[in-house]
């Protein structure tokens, strides 16, 4: 056993953990050799066990979850945990373990992931603590995407947050998802940015969690992005808002105020996709006005995965300009 984490205790080297790791390894060996199949998961009356092997390695990560935990969230949590271990090289000498300092850092990250996926009450406290010391973010909120319910909200002053803002964002979220589907893009969006000359609103899609953050006047969009990713992903992610000047859109549309296509170039867009793009633009404007009381000038959304794509919306005197980029 290289590492052990428990949400109920801080010690990682107790006898129970060592015995458990040997037993769980034996179950997988039995499945592989006796049943000619690799064990992926199994359940007991109260717990759900999930196995995940690191690519090109003999290392196996085993997650033990409460039986009531949704399988989708358990698998997403395991993937996030695997990313943590990929970033930390194993000790160079076989048989040695990480130092106590490294193990404590890993536990802190795992505790945060545990809160992110499975504890709305603790998550609400984390959101408030991470934002209350900041003066650049007057408004932010976090939503459970499974139930479309509000987990936490932060506003300074308090009347700045309104329940309608949640509803308007969910309309943007759903219309963006439908737009991606209509364009034949399978990956969900990772984050979106809405800007005017002086204000920025950023939203992140973490799967279970959806976050929204709004900046004060003339606050750099990077600051707002930092706040939104921190409360959604538990970590800040690399920010990429600008495209290289050499990049050209793979498709472009100019839509009138009525949603009709005025200009089309590049990739042939699917039938009726312009209807969803027009609906997205209207929902983006409605949400941004409700939060900032100003019209937006630019909308930017990026999809997840290595084959990321980017959608741009710009308001012009003629209507709505839409561009799609392949990164």
C-alpha positions as CSV (number, residue, x, y, z in Angstrom):
1,X,0.0,0.0,0.0
2,X,1.4,3.4,-1.1
3,X,-1.2,5.7,0.4
4,X,-4.4,5.6,2.4
5,X,-7.0,8.3,3.0
6,X,-10.1,8.3,5.2
7,X,-12.5,11.1,5.7
8,X,-13.0,10.0,9.3
9,X,-9.4,9.9,10.5
10,X,-6.1,11.4,9.8
11,X,-3.8,8.4,10.3
12,X,-2.8,6.6,7.1
13,X,-0.8,3.7,8.4
14,X,-3.1,1.8,10.7
15,X,-3.4,-2.0,10.7
16,X,-6.9,-2.0,9.3
17,X,-5.9,0.0,6.2
18,X,-3.0,-2.4,5.5
19,X,-5.2,-5.4,5.9
20,X,-7.9,-3.9,3.7
21,X,-5.5,-3.1,0.9
22,X,-4.3,-6.7,0.8
23,X,-7.8,-8.0,0.8
24,X,-8.9,-5.7,-2.0
25,X,-5.9,-6.6,-4.0
26,X,-6.7,-10.3,-3.6
27,X,-10.3,-9.8,-4.8
28,X,-9.0,-8.2,-8.0
29,X,-6.4,-11.0,-8.5
30,X,-9.2,-13.5,-8.1
31,X,-11.3,-11.7,-10.7
32,X,-8.4,-11.5,-13.1
33,X,-7.1,-15.1,-12.8
34,X,-10.2,-17.2,-11.8
35,X,-12.8,-15.3,-13.8
36,X,-10.6,-14.0,-16.6
37,X,-12.0,-10.5,-16.2
38,X,-10.8,-7.3,-14.6
39,X,-12.7,-6.2,-11.5
40,X,-14.1,-2.7,-12.0
41,X,-16.4,-2.3,-8.9
42,X,-18.5,-4.2,-6.3
43,X,-20.9,-3.3,-3.6
44,X,-21.7,-4.4,-0.1
45,X,-24.8,-3.5,1.8
46,X,-23.4,-0.2,3.0
47,X,-20.4,0.6,0.7
48,X,-19.5,0.9,-3.0
49,X,-16.0,-0.1,-4.1
50,X,-14.5,1.4,-7.3
51,X,-11.3,0.2,-8.9
52,X,-9.3,2.3,-11.4
53,X,-5.9,1.3,-12.8
54,X,-3.4,3.9,-13.8
55,X,-2.5,3.6,-17.6
56,X,0.7,1.6,-18.3
57,X,1.2,0.9,-14.6
58,X,0.6,-1.8,-12.0
59,X,-0.8,0.9,-9.7
60,X,-4.5,0.7,-8.8
61,X,-6.6,3.3,-7.1
62,X,-9.5,2.0,-5.0
63,X,-12.2,4.3,-3.8
64,X,-14.6,3.3,-1.1
65,X,-17.9,5.3,-1.1
66,X,-21.1,5.3,0.9
67,X,-23.6,3.0,-0.9
68,X,-25.9,6.0,-1.3
69,X,-23.3,8.0,-3.2
70,X,-24.4,8.3,-6.9
71,X,-22.1,6.2,-9.1
72,X,-21.6,9.0,-11.6
73,X,-20.2,11.3,-8.9
74,X,-18.0,8.5,-7.5
75,X,-16.5,7.8,-10.9
76,X,-15.9,11.6,-11.4
77,X,-14.3,11.8,-8.0
78,X,-11.9,8.9,-8.8
79,X,-10.8,10.6,-12.0
80,X,-10.0,13.8,-10.2
81,X,-8.1,11.9,-7.6
82,X,-6.1,10.1,-10.2
83,X,-5.1,13.4,-11.7
84,X,-3.7,14.4,-8.3
85,X,-1.5,11.3,-8.2
86,X,-0.3,11.7,-11.8
87,X,1.2,15.0,-10.8
88,X,3.1,13.6,-7.8
89,X,6.0,11.2,-8.8
90,X,6.5,8.1,-6.8
91,X,9.7,7.8,-4.7
92,X,12.6,6.9,-6.9
93,X,13.6,3.9,-4.7
94,X,11.1,1.0,-4.8
95,X,9.5,0.3,-1.5
96,X,9.8,3.8,-0.1
97,X,6.8,6.0,0.5
98,X,6.1,9.7,0.2
99,X,7.2,11.9,3.0
100,X,4.6,12.9,5.7
101,X,4.5,16.4,4.2
102,X,3.6,15.2,0.7
103,X,0.9,12.8,2.2
104,X,-0.7,15.6,4.1
105,X,-0.9,17.8,1.0
106,X,-2.6,14.9,-0.8
107,X,-5.0,14.4,2.0
108,X,-5.9,18.1,1.9
109,X,-6.8,17.8,-1.8
110,X,-8.8,14.7,-1.3
111,X,-10.7,16.3,1.5
112,X,-11.6,19.1,-0.8
113,X,-12.7,16.7,-3.5
114,X,-14.8,14.9,-0.9
115,X,-16.5,18.1,0.0
116,X,-16.9,19.1,-3.7
117,X,-18.8,15.9,-4.6
118,X,-20.6,14.8,-1.5
119,X,-21.2,17.5,1.1
120,X,-23.3,20.5,0.2
121,X,-23.3,21.8,3.7
122,X,-19.5,21.9,4.0
123,X,-19.2,23.1,0.4
124,X,-21.3,26.2,1.2
125,X,-18.9,27.1,4.0
126,X,-15.9,26.6,1.7
127,X,-17.5,28.9,-0.9
128,X,-18.2,31.7,1.6
129,X,-14.8,31.4,3.2
130,X,-13.0,31.6,-0.2
131,X,-14.9,34.7,-1.3
132,X,-15.5,36.8,1.9
133,X,-11.9,38.1,2.0
134,X,-12.0,39.2,-1.7
135,X,-13.1,42.7,-2.7
136,X,-13.0,42.0,-6.5
137,X,-16.0,39.5,-6.5
138,X,-19.3,41.1,-5.4
139,X,-21.5,38.2,-6.5
140,X,-21.1,34.4,-6.9
141,X,-23.2,31.3,-6.5
142,X,-22.9,27.5,-6.8
143,X,-25.5,25.1,-8.2
144,X,-26.1,21.4,-8.0
145,X,-26.6,20.4,-11.6
146,X,-28.4,17.2,-10.7
147,X,-31.3,19.0,-9.0
148,X,-30.7,22.5,-10.5
149,X,-30.8,23.7,-6.9
150,X,-28.7,26.4,-5.2
151,X,-25.9,25.2,-2.9
152,X,-24.4,28.5,-1.9
153,X,-24.6,32.2,-2.8
154,X,-22.3,35.1,-1.9
155,X,-23.0,38.8,-2.5
156,X,-21.8,42.1,-1.2
157,X,-24.1,43.9,-0.6
158,X,-26.6,41.0,0.1
159,X,-29.5,42.3,-2.1
160,X,-27.2,42.0,-5.1
161,X,-28.0,38.3,-5.3
162,X,-31.5,37.4,-6.6
163,X,-33.1,34.0,-7.2
164,X,-33.8,35.0,-10.8
165,X,-30.1,35.0,-11.5
166,X,-30.0,31.2,-10.9
167,X,-32.9,30.6,-13.2
168,X,-31.4,32.9,-15.9
169,X,-28.0,31.1,-15.7
170,X,-29.7,27.7,-16.0
171,X,-31.3,28.9,-19.2
172,X,-27.9,29.8,-20.5
173,X,-26.5,26.5,-19.4
174,X,-29.2,24.4,-21.0
175,X,-29.2,26.5,-24.3
176,X,-25.4,26.2,-24.5
177,X,-25.6,22.5,-24.1
178,X,-28.3,22.2,-26.8
179,X,-26.3,24.5,-29.1
180,X,-23.2,22.2,-28.7
181,X,-25.4,19.1,-29.4
182,X,-26.9,20.8,-32.5
183,X,-23.4,21.6,-33.8
184,X,-22.3,18.0,-33.4
185,X,-20.0,18.7,-30.5
186,X,-20.1,15.8,-28.0
187,X,-18.0,17.3,-25.2
188,X,-19.6,19.5,-22.6
189,X,-18.4,23.0,-22.0
190,X,-15.8,23.6,-19.4
191,X,-16.4,27.3,-18.8
192,X,-18.0,30.3,-20.3
193,X,-17.2,34.0,-20.2
194,X,-19.6,37.0,-20.7
195,X,-18.1,40.5,-21.0
196,X,-19.0,44.1,-21.5
197,X,-16.6,47.0,-21.6
198,X,-16.3,47.1,-17.8
199,X,-17.7,43.9,-16.4
200,X,-17.1,40.1,-16.7
201,X,-19.2,37.1,-15.6
202,X,-17.6,33.6,-15.6
203,X,-19.4,30.3,-15.2
204,X,-17.8,26.8,-14.9
205,X,-19.2,23.4,-15.5
206,X,-17.7,20.9,-13.1
207,X,-20.2,18.1,-13.9
208,X,-22.0,18.0,-10.5
209,X,-21.3,21.6,-9.8
210,X,-22.0,24.7,-11.8
211,X,-20.5,28.0,-10.6
212,X,-21.1,31.6,-11.5
213,X,-18.9,34.6,-10.5
214,X,-19.2,38.3,-11.4
215,X,-16.4,40.8,-11.0
216,X,-16.5,44.4,-9.9
217,X,-16.1,47.2,-12.4
218,X,-12.9,46.9,-14.4
219,X,-11.7,43.8,-12.6
220,X,-9.6,41.7,-15.0
221,X,-11.5,38.7,-16.3
222,X,-8.7,36.4,-15.0
223,X,-9.7,37.3,-11.5
224,X,-13.3,36.4,-12.1
225,X,-12.2,33.2,-13.7
226,X,-10.0,32.3,-10.8
227,X,-13.0,32.7,-8.4
228,X,-15.4,30.7,-10.5
229,X,-13.0,27.8,-11.0
230,X,-11.9,27.7,-7.4
231,X,-15.4,27.2,-6.1
232,X,-16.4,24.8,-8.8
233,X,-13.3,22.6,-9.5
234,X,-11.5,23.0,-6.1
235,X,-8.5,24.2,-8.1
236,X,-7.8,27.1,-10.4
237,X,-7.3,26.0,-14.0
238,X,-5.1,27.3,-16.8
239,X,-6.8,30.4,-18.3
240,X,-7.0,30.7,-22.1
241,X,-9.2,33.5,-23.2
242,X,-7.5,34.7,-26.3
243,X,-6.9,32.9,-29.6
244,X,-3.7,33.2,-31.6
245,X,-3.9,35.9,-34.3
246,X,-3.1,33.2,-36.8
247,X,-6.1,31.2,-36.0
248,X,-9.1,31.4,-38.3
249,X,-12.6,30.2,-37.4
250,X,-13.7,26.9,-39.0
251,X,-17.2,28.4,-39.3
252,X,-18.9,31.8,-39.1
253,X,-22.4,33.1,-39.1
254,X,-23.9,36.6,-39.0
255,X,-27.5,36.5,-37.6
256,X,-30.0,39.3,-37.7
257,X,-32.0,40.4,-34.7
258,X,-34.8,38.0,-35.8
259,X,-32.3,35.1,-35.8
260,X,-32.1,34.8,-39.6
261,X,-28.8,34.0,-41.3
262,X,-27.3,37.1,-43.0
263,X,-23.9,35.7,-43.8
264,X,-22.4,32.2,-43.6
265,X,-18.9,31.1,-44.3
266,X,-16.6,28.2,-43.6
267,X,-18.1,25.0,-42.3
268,X,-21.6,24.1,-43.3
269,X,-23.6,24.3,-40.0
270,X,-26.3,21.8,-39.3
271,X,-29.9,22.6,-40.2
272,X,-31.6,24.9,-37.6
273,X,-28.4,25.3,-35.6
274,X,-28.8,29.1,-36.0
275,X,-32.1,28.9,-34.1
276,X,-30.2,27.5,-31.0
277,X,-27.4,30.0,-31.4
278,X,-29.9,32.9,-31.5
279,X,-31.7,31.5,-28.4
280,X,-28.3,31.2,-26.7
281,X,-27.5,34.8,-27.5
282,X,-30.8,36.0,-26.1
283,X,-30.4,34.0,-22.9
284,X,-26.8,35.3,-22.5
285,X,-28.0,38.9,-22.8
286,X,-30.8,38.4,-20.3
287,X,-28.6,36.8,-17.7
288,X,-25.8,39.4,-18.0
289,X,-28.2,42.3,-17.7
290,X,-29.8,40.8,-14.6
291,X,-26.4,40.4,-13.0
292,X,-24.6,43.6,-14.2
293,X,-27.5,45.8,-15.5
294,X,-25.6,46.2,-18.7
295,X,-25.7,44.6,-22.2
296,X,-23.0,42.2,-23.1
297,X,-20.5,42.6,-25.9
298,X,-18.8,39.3,-26.1
299,X,-19.5,35.7,-25.1
300,X,-16.9,33.0,-25.1
301,X,-17.3,29.2,-24.3
302,X,-14.7,26.4,-24.4
303,X,-15.4,22.7,-24.4
304,X,-13.6,20.1,-22.3
305,X,-11.1,17.6,-23.5
306,X,-7.9,17.5,-25.6
307,X,-9.9,18.3,-28.8
308,X,-11.3,21.5,-27.4
309,X,-13.5,23.8,-29.4
310,X,-14.4,27.4,-28.8
311,X,-17.6,29.3,-29.5
312,X,-17.7,33.1,-29.8
313,X,-20.7,35.4,-29.8
314,X,-20.3,39.1,-30.4
315,X,-23.0,41.8,-30.5
316,X,-22.7,44.1,-33.5
317,X,-24.9,46.9,-35.0
318,X,-26.1,44.3,-37.6
319,X,-27.0,41.6,-35.1
320,X,-25.1,38.6,-33.7
321,X,-21.7,37.4,-35.0
322,X,-21.0,33.7,-34.3
323,X,-17.7,32.0,-34.8
324,X,-16.4,28.4,-34.0
325,X,-12.8,27.5,-33.6
326,X,-11.0,24.1,-33.4
327,X,-8.1,24.2,-31.0
